[in-house]
Amino acid sequence: MIRRTLTKWRASAFVRYALSYLSLLAIVLAVAIGYMCCYVDREVRNKTLESQINRLSRIAFQHEEYVSAMLNTAEQIGLSPFIEPFSFEEEPWRAYDLLRQLAPYTVTNSFCDQMYLRFAGDSHLYSSSSSMTLDMFANLLQYENVSRDALLSMLDNTKEMQIIPAQRVVSRLVDGSESEMVTFIVPLGMSLKSSKGSLVFLLKEAVYRDMFSDAIELGNNTYIFQGGRVLASDGDFDLPDDAVFSALAGLDDQASPAYVSFDCNGESWYLLALKNRDWGMRYAAVLRVSDLRGTILNGLWGVLLLAVPIAALGALLALYLAKRSIQPIRAISSLLPNPTGTGDEMKSILDGVQQLTQSNTDLISRLDRSLPMQRHEFVIRFMKGRFSSRAETVAAAAALGLNIDKPCYAVALSSVSDNEEQPFDLRKPPFAAENPDTVGIGVELVAMSVHLYLIFAGDAQAVSRMADCIREVSLEQRGHGVVALGGVQTDFSRAPTAYLEAATAYDNRFIMDDSRLINYSDISENMQDILPQARKITDGINHAIRLNNRGLLENKMDELLHFFRHTSMSPFAFRLLYNDVIDTLLREHADTWPKDAEPLAAYDIFSLSGCQSIDDLDALLRKLCDAILRTEDAPAALDGADEPSVISQVVAYMNEHFADSELSISAIAEAFNMSTARLSLAFKEMMRLSPLEYLTVIRVEHSKTLLRRTDLSIKEISQRVGYYDASSFIRRFKQMTGETPLQYRRSTEEET
């Protein structure tokens, strides 16, 4: 009974899902808790160390302010014209006046317990309240670690600042108290290297205790080092100075702030220190490592306590998801037979799917047989440029099991005999074996009796190798091997051009050696000089379309037809040139087509390849230009309801008065009661040219007519079309046409 229950539980899909979700939850929680523990450890540690570093920086700033104040006081007294050195033995009455002079400095340095002035060579010291001999000062101020003679020797040194570190001092100068003091002996006029005298500052331990006090709960010791000795210190731990010095020596003096760990008294400690600062001082703090770990542990306990309710909620969510996941499985399982009777829903579904797979083998076979038709449709759409982007093209090919995302591609055409088989499957040997990184698709163009192959590869050499492989296999298996290869392309939008190049190469098979691969590059050299000339006329067609000028367009179309009729080229080269012209027009005016219209509907690459004469090509191009002009007839709406009619009047006015050299945009705007800025904006929105550009087009087009039909000089023509001088006219003409008026006149004469 128990065994059957366990078996049933193991077979239950609900238990499987629940265990899977709970396992996933456990992994996620473990990772999250591990990350949070590391985060808390790092943040608490960094925050603690950062707070100590900030504290040391504050102490350093405050202490150095005190030192700077003492140095400034010594500097001011040394430079004061009212405080001049004297000998008490010779001029005792000046001591009284000096006491009054020192009073303001004593008040300013309120952090000092006592301040005394001694002039070099004098036997007395002076403060704001009294004066005394050096012997009396040394007798009344007794240092724990500095002898009387050493103190007097230091008072005689007026060349550099001297510091006596904190130590117990018995002072009977004021109240006879005993306290920790730090003593600074500063030369007067230290920056001037003066030997005028020195100032003695006595700082009680209370000053440093106030500096070291803070609101940080973590216990610490604070030190100020100077010249390899402890200048002052305070803290919660009893640590020998030698241990702290040893740890400090392990820090890089250039690193600031820096910290290092060390062991002392059976415990581990952190020493943090700023680098050496002014006057060779260094500020450091010592923390107990166990205290820092305790703070980190408190933070970790908070993370663990937060993880408990999250784990409970996650477990409930896992059970809920398992229940939701099992519902469709049970529904499907109930529709399928379960001959084993184990209650294993997953086993029932698996058996049912296997039965369905076996029963639908014929359907799968029919789908496989339809795949070539889908690939044929893909190739035709690709050749006609029906895909809007490269990504869409790659996705469509991937759905057919083809990875065409390669750097380059080309089109190859192969001859077909009367009883020809289907195109080669380039995914199979020997094609795939010899070209592992190349993808090819073959379809049959029945109307043209050729096989078309699209070849995608990593470089041009790989494309050529695949095409040559097609030729060799065709020659070996079918007895003929005429294969023509178009130019290698990289842009998928140039697929029509790639096809025309292959067709051009294929149509030249009768005059070329068809025993080898026929490349388009072998026959395309004669087009290099002709294409730029055709480009000039194409630019004129574009201008006519932008101006919405059907008369000018007819003239430009006639000019292009005349140029092609008097140019020595093959019909195949004409197709390529017309394809280039049409492609330029489609790209230039793509923004004028309505969103629901298809520009390429007016142009089909296979229709172009079927044109057998220049007249056929001319009719196709005129049809496309007419379609573009119909879209140009509906300009975008302007802000003002009457502005389109006004701009039409402006256009008519410019067409009538273009030869007036005084004609200007400001004059036109004034004539039509518009601002120059508004006229320019509205004109460009409607005409897609600025008023100045439109005026230049009119003048240049009229000058072309005069250059072709008259013998007028360049200067006369420039004046007739509205230019003051011939140089301005020549410059504008060349900007529009790419050649000077004289060059244009000669080229038209050569054509006729």
C-alpha positions, -999 to +999 in steps of 0.1 A: +000+000+000+028+025+010+048+015-021+018+021-044+013+055-028+049+065-032+048+053-068+017+073-074+032+104-059+064+101-080+043+097-111+021+127-102+028+157-125+018+180-097+045+167-074+070+171-102+060+207-109+059+215-072+094+201-066+107+219-096+093+252-086+105+248-050+140+238-061+141+268-084+129+290-054+156+275-032+183+282-058+171+318-063+168+324-025+203+309-019+218+331-046+199+362-033+209+356+003+245+349-007+245+381-027+228+401+001+253+387+026+282+398+004+266+431-002+259+438+035+294+427+044+309+450+018+287+479+026+290+478+063+328+474+061+331+502+035+307+524+055+326+519+087+360+524+071+347+554+052+333+570+083+366+566+101+385+580+071+361+610+071+367+614+109+404+614+104+401+639+076+381+662+100+406+658+127+435+665+103+418+696+090+410+709+125+445+702+139+462+717+109+440+748+113+454+751+149+490+747+137+484+772+109+469+796+134+500+793+156+523+798+126+502+829+115+505+843+150+542+839+150+544+854+115+523+884+125+543+891+157+575+887+138+564+913+112+546+937+136+562+972+137+549+975+173+567+945+187+604+949+184+631+928+203+646+943+234+665+933+265+646+932+297+678+940+316+683+972+296+647+983+289+625+968+316+597+994+310+590+980+275+578+947+290+546+963+302+538+976+267+546+942+252+520+926+275+493+948+261+505+940+225+502+902+232+467+903+246+449+902+212+470+873+200+463+854+232+425+858+226+428+848+190+445+815+198+419+805+224+426+768+219+460+773+235+462+770+273+492+794+275+513+814+250+548+829+257+571+851+236+609+851+239+632+874+219+665+859+207+693+868+232+668+879+259+667+861+293+630+866+298+597+852+284+565+873+281+528+865+280+497+887+280+497+886+318+532+883+330+569+881+323+596+858+338+631+846+334+640+815+314+652+798+346+620+805+364+600+792+333+620+760+333+616+755+370+578+761+370+571+739+340+583+703+345+579+678+316+578+641+322+602+632+294+620+665+287+647+677+310+652+713+321+684+718+300+667+702+269+638+726+272+661+756+275+681+744+244+649+741+224+639+777+234+673+789+220+666+773+186+649+799+164+655+782+130+626+757+129+593+747+144+597+722+173+570+700+188+571+683+222+546+654+220+519+649+245+532+640+280+524+647+316+534+683+325+534+697+361+528+735+357+530+760+385+528+789+361+490+793+365+473+770+389+499+743+398+479+716+380+492+685+363+479+675+329+488+661+295+501+688+272+515+692+236+541+720+232+548+739+200+578+762+198+575+783+166+601+808+153+589+844+148+587+851+110+592+814+102+586+819+064+613+846+064+638+824+081+641+851+108+660+846+141+640+873+158+628+850+185+601+823+191+566+817+205+558+789+229+522+774+227+509+750+254+479+729+243+461+708+270+449+673+264+413+687+265+419+703+231+428+669+215+401+651+234+375+675+219+391+669+184+389+631+188+354+630+202+326+619+178+293+601+175+307+568+161+296+539+183+323+515+172+353+517+196+386+530+183+419+545+191+430+578+174+466+589+168+484+619+155+520+610+144+548+634+137+584+626+129+581+589+139+565+596+173+530+599+187+522+635+190+488+629+206+464+600+211+432+589+227+410+559+226+392+529+241+419+502+238+452+497+256+476+491+227+514+495+229+527+523+206+553+499+192+526+476+177+509+506+161+542+519+147+550+485+132+516+483+115+519+519+103+553+511+087+535+485+065+514+511+048+525+528+016+530+564+024+517+574-011+484+556-006+457+577+011+436+567+027+450+532+034+444+505+059+462+473+071+454+446+096+477+434+124+476+412+155+483+424+190+473+412+225+458+380+209+433+400+188+431+413+152+430+450+145+425+474+116+448+504+112+436+532+089+458+561+081+460+592+060+492+598+041+518+622+054+504+658+054+519+692+062+547+693+088+552+655+085+520+647+104+500+616+099+466+607+113+455+572+121+427+552+138+428+516+151+396+494+151+390+460+166+382+435+138+358+416+161+337+447+166+335+453+129+325+417+123+298+420+150+283+450+132+284+431+100+267+401+117+239+423+130+232+434+094+233+397+082+207+387+108+184+414+093+188+398+059+181+363+071+150+375+090+138+392+058+144+360+039+120+339+060+087+356+050+100+358+014+107+320+014+072+313+029+055+335+002+077+319-025+067+284-014+030+293-016+036+309-050+054+277-062+025+255-051+000+279-068+021+278-101+023+240-099-014+238-095-020+262-125+006+243-146-010+209-140-045+220-150-039+220-188-018+188-185-047+170-168-071+183-193-050+170-222-043+138-204-080+132-199-085+132-237-058+106-243-058+069-234-038+057-203-034+020-207-009+016-179-033+030-153-004+045-133-021+080-132+011+095-149-003+124-168+030+132-185+033+095-197-002+096-211+005+128-230+038+114-244+021+082-256-007+103-272+018+126-290+037+096-304+004+082-317-005+115-333+030+118-348+027+084-364-008+091-377+003+124-393+034+112-412+016+117-445+007+153-435+043+161-426+055+146-459+030+169-478+043+199-458+079+190-467+069+188-504+055+223-502+087+237-489+103+242-523+073+263-534+077+285-503+114+289-511+106+298-547+082+325-535+108+338-511+134+341-540+109+359-562+100+384-534+136+389-526+145+396-563+116+421-565+128+439-533+095+432-515+111+430-480+112+463-461+144+456-441+174+432-438+160+419-405+127+410-422+145+392-450+167+372-427+136+362-406+117+351-436+146+329-448+151+315-413+114+303-413+124+282-444+155+268-427+179+291-444+205+312-427+212+340-452+227+365-427+260+367-445+281+397-454+276+394-492+255+377-519+251+374-557+228+360-583+238+332-607+219+321-638+223+286-652+211+273-686+183+247-688+178+220-714+145+208-728+142+179-703+159+197-675+156+185-639+149+208-609+176+232-598+203+218-577+198+216-540+228+236-528+224+223-492+234+188-503+268+173-514+289+181-533+278+218-528+275+218-490+307+197-485+329+220-507+313+252-495+304+247-458+300+284-449+280+293-480+241+292-483+224+288-517+188+287-530+179+275-565+146+281-583+134+277-619+124+307-640+102+289-665+095+318-688+132+325-693+143+288-693+170+293-667+177+283-632+183+312-608+205+307-577+208+331-548+242+326-532+250+340-497+286+338-484+312+354-462+332+369-490+333+373-528+357+344-533+332+320-515+304+332-538+326+326-569+335+291-556+299+281-552+290+294-587+319+275-602+308+244-583+274+247-599+289+250-633+312+219-628+284+197-614+260+208-642+286+200-668+293+166-652+257+155-646+238+173-673+263+178-701+262+216-701+277+242-678+268+277-688+267+297-655+267+335-653+274+353-621+263+389-613+284+414-592+287+407-555+264+428-534+261+436-497+228+455-495+197+433-497+178+463-513+200+460-544+187+426-552+171+438-585+204+452-596+221+419-587+196+400-609+201+424-638+238+420-636+235+382-637+210+385-666+234+408-685+263+384-680+240+355-691+228+372-722+265+377-733+271+339-733+270+338-771+300+361-775+320+349-745+337+317-736+310+297-719+334+269-709+341+289-678+322+310-653+308+341-669+313+371-646+295+404-649+327+422-640+342+410-673+317+429-694+308+460-673+338+482-679+322+502-708+295+516-684+319+535-662+322+565-685+285+565-695+269+563-661+280+598-649+266+614-681+233+596-675+234+608-639+233+644-650+201+639-669+186+619-640+193+649-617+173+670-642+144+645-640+145+647-602+143+685-604+114+684-627+095+660-604+103+682-574+090+713-593+059+693-603+066+705-638+053+680-664+066+700-693+101+701-680+099+664-671+089+656-708+119+675-720+143+657-696+128+623-706+133+632-743+169+642-735+175+609-717+160+589-746+181+609-771+212+603-751+206+565-750+198+563-787+232+580-796+253+560-771+270+528-782+258+502-756+242+468-756+205+464-746+217+446-714+237+476-704+207+498-710+187+477-686+212+482-659+213+520-665+175+522-665+174+501-633+199+526-617+178+556-628+145+540-615+162+530-582+174+566-578+139+579-584+123+555-559+147+564-532+146+602-538+108+603-537+100+575-512+087+601-487+060+613-511+043+579-515+012+574-493+016+549-464-010+526-480+007+526-514+034+504-527+061+523-547+075+491-562+040+482-577+049+506-605+082+488-611+090+451-615+125+439-621+114+410-643+093+434-664+125+454-669+145+423-678+118+416-704+123+449-722+138+442-756+142+478-769+150+513-757+114+523-764+102+496-740+126+509-714+114+545-720+077+536-716+084+518-683+103+548-669+076+573-681+050+552-663+069+553-631+075+591-633+038+597-639+030+576-608+054+597-587+040+630-601+004+619-591+016+616-555+034+650-558+001+667-569-011+664-533+012+685-511+011+685-473-014+709-457+001+742-443-009+761-413-027+788-433-057+777-453-049+800-483-011+795-483-010+768-511-027+792-535-004+820-525+027+798-531+012+788-565+010+825-574+046+830-562+057+802-584+039+817-614+054+851-606+089+837-604+084+817-637+074+850-654+101+873-639+131+850-635+151+871-660+148+902-638+182+906-621+166+927-594+143+898-584+149+889-548+132+869-520+125+900-499+109+917-529+087+887-537+077+885-500+068+922-500+048+918-532+027+891-517+024+907-482+043+879-464+074+879-442+106+865-458+108+838-432+072+827-437+075+827-474+106+806-473+090+781-449+057+778-468+075+776-502+098+748-491+069+728-475+050+729-507+078+728-533+105+709-514+129+736-525+137+770-511+127+800-532+163+807-540+169+770-551+138+772-573+149+804-589+183+789-596+167+758-612+145+780-635+174+801-646+197+771-652+171+752-672+164+782-694+201+788-699+205+751-711+179+758-738+198+789-749+231+770-749+217+743-771+197+764-795+216+797-799+251+809-805+248+836-778+279+842-756+281+830-721+279+866-708+248+873-729+231+842-717+238+850-681+222+884-685+192+869-702+185+846-673+189+873-646+225+873-635+246+905-631+278+889-642+290+858-660+311+845-631+280+841-608+261+824-636+290+800-643+293+791-606+255+784-602+254+765-634+282+742-624+267+736-589+235+724-606+249+704-635+284+695-625+299+712-656+305+747-668+281+763-695+308+760-721+314+723-713+276+717-715+274+734-749+302+713-763+288+680-749+254+687-765+271+695-798+290+662-796+257+643-790+241+658-821 
